[in-house]
Amino acid sequence: METILARASIGISELKVNPTATIEQADGPVAVLNRNKPVAYLIPASDWEAIHELLEDIELARIVREREGAPTVPVTLDEL
């Protein structure tokens, strides 16, 4: 059996009937099931935005680690 990573779930057929109601009633992530297996997850836009920001932060941290110890160039604010 597959793990469902949400507290709520809905069958894909039920979702097709009234997707707006599903989204409005959702309190957090909703697993979309097809034949009792998760095929997608619906998440609130605010959660997606937070995930996206976290992924950007991870990428920026990777760039910082790559550039550690690289030569620096002094600049003034006027030069920027």
FIKOLZA-1660 file (N, C-alpha, C; in steps of 0.1 Angstrom, whole numbers, plus 5000, padded with zeros to 4 digits):
% residues 80
   i   px   py   pz ch aa at
   1 5008 4988 5000  A  M  N
   1 5000 5000 5000  A  M CA
   1 5009 5012 5000  A  M  C
   2 5005 5022 4992  A  E  N
   2 5013 5035 4991  A  E CA
   2 5009 5044 5003  A  E  C
   3 5019 5052 5007  A  T  N
   3 5017 5062 5017  A  T CA
   3 5010 5074 5011  A  T  C
   4 5000 5079 5018  A  I  N
   4 4993 5091 5014  A  I CA
   4 4998 5102 5023  A  I  C
   5 5004 5113 5017  A  L  N
   5 5010 5123 5024  A  L CA
   5 5000 5135 5026  A  L  C
   6 4988 5132 5030  A  A  N
   6 4978 5143 5033  A  A CA
   6 4968 5137 5043  A  A  C
   7 4962 5146 5051  A  R  N
   7 4952 5141 5060  A  R CA
   7 4938 5139 5053  A  R  C
   8 4936 5145 5041  A  A  N
   8 4924 5144 5034  A  A CA
   8 4926 5138 5020  A  A  C
   9 4916 5131 5015  A  S  N
   9 4918 5125 5002  A  S CA
   9 4904 5126 4995  A  S  C
  10 4905 5125 4981  A  I  N
  10 4893 5125 4973  A  I CA
  10 4896 5117 4961  A  I  C
  11 4885 5110 4956  A  G  N
  11 4886 5102 4944  A  G CA
  11 4886 5112 4932  A  G  C
  12 4893 5108 4922  A  I  N
  12 4895 5117 4910  A  I CA
  12 4881 5119 4904  A  I  C
  13 4872 5109 4904  A  S  N
  13 4858 5111 4899  A  S CA
  13 4851 5121 4907  A  S  C
  14 4852 5121 4920  A  E  N
  14 4845 5131 4929  A  E CA
  14 4851 5145 4926  A  E  C
  15 4864 5146 4924  A  L  N
  15 4870 5158 4921  A  L CA
  15 4865 5165 4908  A  L  C
  16 4863 5156 4898  A  K  N
  16 4858 5161 4885  A  K CA
  16 4844 5167 4887  A  K  C
  17 4836 5162 4896  A  V  N
  17 4822 5167 4898  A  V CA
  17 4822 5181 4902  A  V  C
  18 4830 5184 4912  A  N  N
  18 4830 5198 4918  A  N CA
  18 4843 5202 4923  A  N  C
  19 4853 5205 4914  A  P  N
  19 4866 5208 4919  A  P CA
  19 4867 5221 4928  A  P  C
  20 4858 5231 4925  A  T  N
  20 4858 5243 4933  A  T CA
  20 4855 5240 4948  A  T  C
  21 4845 5232 4950  A  A  N
  21 4841 5228 4964  A  A CA
  21 4852 5221 4971  A  A  C
  22 4859 5212 4964  A  T  N
  22 4870 5205 4970  A  T CA
  22 4881 5215 4975  A  T  C
  23 4884 5224 4966  A  I  N
  23 4895 5234 4969  A  I CA
  23 4890 5243 4981  A  I  C
  24 4878 5247 4981  A  E  N
  24 4873 5256 4991  A  E CA
  24 4872 5249 5005  A  E  C
  25 4869 5236 5005  A  Q  N
  25 4867 5229 5017  A  Q CA
  25 4880 5223 5023  A  Q  C
  26 4890 5223 5014  A  A  N
  26 4903 5218 5019  A  A CA
  26 4909 5226 5030  A  A  C
  27 4914 5219 5040  A  D  N
  27 4922 5226 5051  A  D CA
  27 4936 5219 5050  A  D  C
  28 4944 5224 5041  A  G  N
  28 4957 5218 5039  A  G CA
  28 4957 5209 5026  A  G  C
  29 4967 5201 5025  A  P  N
  29 4968 5193 5013  A  P CA
  29 4957 5182 5012  A  P  C
  30 4954 5179 4999  A  V  N
  30 4944 5169 4996  A  V CA
  30 4950 5159 4986  A  V  C
  31 4950 5146 4989  A  A  N
  31 4955 5136 4980  A  A CA
  31 4944 5133 4970  A  A  C
  32 4947 5133 4957  A  V  N
  32 4938 5129 4947  A  V CA
  32 4941 5114 4944  A  V  C
  33 4930 5106 4945  A  L  N
  33 4932 5092 4944  A  L CA
  33 4926 5087 4931  A  L  C
  34 4933 5077 4924  A  N  N
  34 4927 5070 4913  A  N CA
  34 4929 5055 4916  A  N  C
  35 4918 5048 4918  A  R  N
  35 4918 5034 4922  A  R CA
  35 4926 5032 4935  A  R  C
  36 4923 5041 4944  A  N  N
  36 4929 5041 4958  A  N CA
  36 4944 5043 4958  A  N  C
  37 4949 5049 4948  A  K  N
  37 4964 5052 4948  A  K CA
  37 4965 5067 4945  A  K  C
  38 4974 5074 4953  A  P  N
  38 4976 5088 4951  A  P CA
  38 4982 5091 4937  A  P  C
  39 4975 5100 4930  A  V  N
  39 4980 5104 4916  A  V CA
  39 4984 5118 4916  A  V  C
  40 4980 5126 4926  A  A  N
  40 4983 5140 4926  A  A CA
  40 4979 5145 4940  A  A  C
  41 4985 5157 4943  A  Y  N
  41 4981 5164 4956  A  Y CA
  41 4977 5178 4952  A  Y  C
  42 4966 5183 4959  A  L  N
  42 4962 5197 4958  A  L CA
  42 4967 5203 4971  A  L  C
  43 4974 5214 4969  A  I  N
  43 4979 5222 4981  A  I CA
  43 4975 5236 4980  A  I  C
  44 4972 5243 4991  A  P  N
  44 4969 5257 4991  A  P CA
  44 4980 5265 4984  A  P  C
  45 4976 5276 4977  A  A  N
  45 4986 5284 4970  A  A CA
  45 4997 5289 4980  A  A  C
  46 4993 5292 4992  A  S  N
  46 5002 5297 5002  A  S CA
  46 5013 5287 5005  A  S  C
  47 5009 5274 5006  A  D  N
  47 5019 5263 5008  A  D CA
  47 5028 5262 4997  A  D  C
  48 5023 5263 4984  A  W  N
  48 5031 5262 4972  A  W CA
  48 5041 5273 4972  A  W  C
  49 5037 5285 4976  A  E  N
  49 5046 5297 4976  A  E CA
  49 5057 5295 4986  A  E  C
  50 5053 5289 4998  A  A  N
  50 5063 5287 5008  A  A CA
  50 5074 5276 5003  A  A  C
  51 5069 5266 4997  A  I  N
  51 5078 5256 4992  A  I CA
  51 5087 5262 4981  A  I  C
  52 5082 5270 4972  A  H  N
  52 5090 5276 4962  A  H CA
  52 5100 5285 4968  A  H  C
  53 5097 5293 4978  A  E  N
  53 5107 5301 4985  A  E CA
  53 5118 5293 4991  A  E  C
  54 5114 5282 4998  A  L  N
  54 5124 5273 5004  A  L CA
  54 5133 5267 4994  A  L  C
  55 5128 5263 4982  A  L  N
  55 5137 5258 4972  A  L CA
  55 5146 5268 4966  A  L  C
  56 5141 5281 4965  A  E  N
  56 5150 5292 4961  A  E CA
  56 5161 5294 4971  A  E  C
  57 5158 5294 4984  A  D  N
  57 5168 5296 4994  A  D CA
  57 5178 5285 4994  A  D  C
  58 5174 5272 4992  A  I  N
  58 5183 5261 4991  A  I CA
  58 5193 5263 4979  A  I  C
  59 5188 5268 4968  A  E  N
  59 5196 5270 4956  A  E CA
  59 5206 5282 4959  A  E  C
  60 5201 5292 4965  A  L  N
  60 5210 5303 4968  A  L CA
  60 5221 5299 4978  A  L  C
  61 5218 5291 4988  A  A  N
  61 5228 5285 4997  A  A CA
  61 5238 5277 4990  A  A  C
  62 5234 5269 4980  A  R  N
  62 5243 5261 4972  A  R CA
  62 5253 5271 4965  A  R  C
  63 5248 5281 4959  A  I  N
  63 5256 5291 4952  A  I CA
  63 5266 5297 4961  A  I  C
  64 5262 5301 4973  A  V  N
  64 5271 5307 4983  A  V CA
  64 5282 5297 4987  A  V  C
  65 5278 5285 4989  A  R  N
  65 5289 5275 4993  A  R CA
  65 5299 5273 4982  A  R  C
  66 5294 5273 4969  A  E  N
  66 5303 5272 4958  A  E CA
  66 5313 5284 4957  A  E  C
  67 5308 5296 4960  A  R  N
  67 5316 5308 4959  A  R CA
  67 5325 5311 4971  A  R  C
  68 5323 5303 4982  A  E  N
  68 5331 5306 4994  A  E CA
  68 5346 5305 4990  A  E  C
  69 5354 5314 4995  A  G  N
  69 5368 5314 4993  A  G CA
  69 5372 5320 4980  A  G  C
  70 5363 5324 4971  A  A  N
  70 5366 5330 4958  A  A CA
  70 5371 5344 4961  A  A  C
  71 5379 5349 4952  A  P  N
  71 5384 5363 4953  A  P CA
  71 5372 5373 4953  A  P  C
  72 5374 5384 4961  A  T  N
  72 5363 5394 4962  A  T CA
  72 5368 5407 4955  A  T  C
  73 5358 5415 4951  A  V  N
  73 5361 5428 4944  A  V CA
  73 5355 5439 4952  A  V  C
  74 5363 5448 4958  A  P  N
  74 5356 5459 4966  A  P CA
  74 5349 5468 4957  A  P  C
  75 5337 5472 4961  A  V  N
  75 5329 5482 4954  A  V CA
  75 5322 5492 4963  A  V  C
  76 5318 5503 4959  A  T  N
  76 5311 5512 4967  A  T CA
  76 5296 5512 4962  A  T  C
  77 5287 5518 4970  A  L  N
  77 5273 5518 4966  A  L CA
  77 5271 5526 4954  A  L  C
  78 5279 5537 4952  A  D  N
  78 5278 5545 4940  A  D CA
  78 5281 5537 4927  A  D  C
  79 5290 5528 4928  A  E  N
  79 5293 5520 4917  A  E CA
  79 5283 5510 4913  A  E  C
  80 5274 5507 4922  A  L  N
  80 5263 5497 4919  A  L CA
  80 5253 5504 4911  A  L  C
% end
